[in-house]
Amino acid sequence: MDGSREWGAVPLVPDRGLRLVTERLELVAATHELVRAQIDELARWARLLEARVPDGWPPELTEDVWEYTADRLFEDPGVIGWWMWYFVLRADGDGRRVVIGTGGYKGKPTQDGTAEVGYSVMRQYQGLGYATEAVRALVDWGFSHREVTRVVAETYPDLVPSIRVLEKLGFAFIGPGSDEGIIRYGLTREVFEEA
C-alpha cells in the first residue's frame, strides 16, 4: 500500500447519505430508501444516485441480498456504512456518472473487532483499478472506527483479480473461509497503520 489517502469522507446528509470520495469514485452508503428504490424503481434509484445505470446491473448479487440489506437498514438506520455501498464512477468516457459496482461490510464489527468486507465490480469496469480504489476507501473507513481491529475478506482461490486487490491493500492469506472452497484474507490494524 502506498500510504496515500486520496479520498475524503463527506458527512452524512439526510437526503444524500454517507459518501466517500476517491480519486475517480464516489462510494455511496446504502440507505433503506436507496435499496428499496433499486429493487422497486431503477429509474428513481438512478436519480437518487445522480448516475447512469449500466446494462446488466446489478453485479453478481441476487435479489434476496438486496431484500436482506433493505430489511437490516430499515430495522436499524444506525448501521448505515456497515452494509452495502454503491460504487459510482464520477466521470465515464462521456463525462457522466455511472454506477459500476457495490461493496461494503457484512454488518458491524464482531466483539473481537473483526469487520468483513466484500466487493463486486461490473465486468466491463474490471481490470481498471476501480475495485482496489473502492476497497481501499472502505478499509480506511472501517479502520477509522477504533473498535475495528481487523478487516477480513473472503474469495475463491481461482478469482486471481480479487486476490490481487486484497494483496495490493496489504491483506494476507489467513486460511479457509466460512464455506467449503472459499479462502480468507485479513488485514490487522497494526499492519494497516504501518503502511
Secondary structure, 3 states (H helix, E strand, C coil): CCCCCCCEEEEEECCCEEEEECCCEEEEECCHHHHHHHHHCHHHHHHHHCCECCCCCCCCCCHHHHHHHHHHHHHCHHHCCCCEEEEEECCCCCCCCEEEEEEEECCCCCCCCEEEEEEEECHHHCCCCHHHHHHHHHHHHHHCCCCCCEEEEEECCCCHHHHHHHHHCCCEEEEECCCCCCEEEEEEHHHHHHC
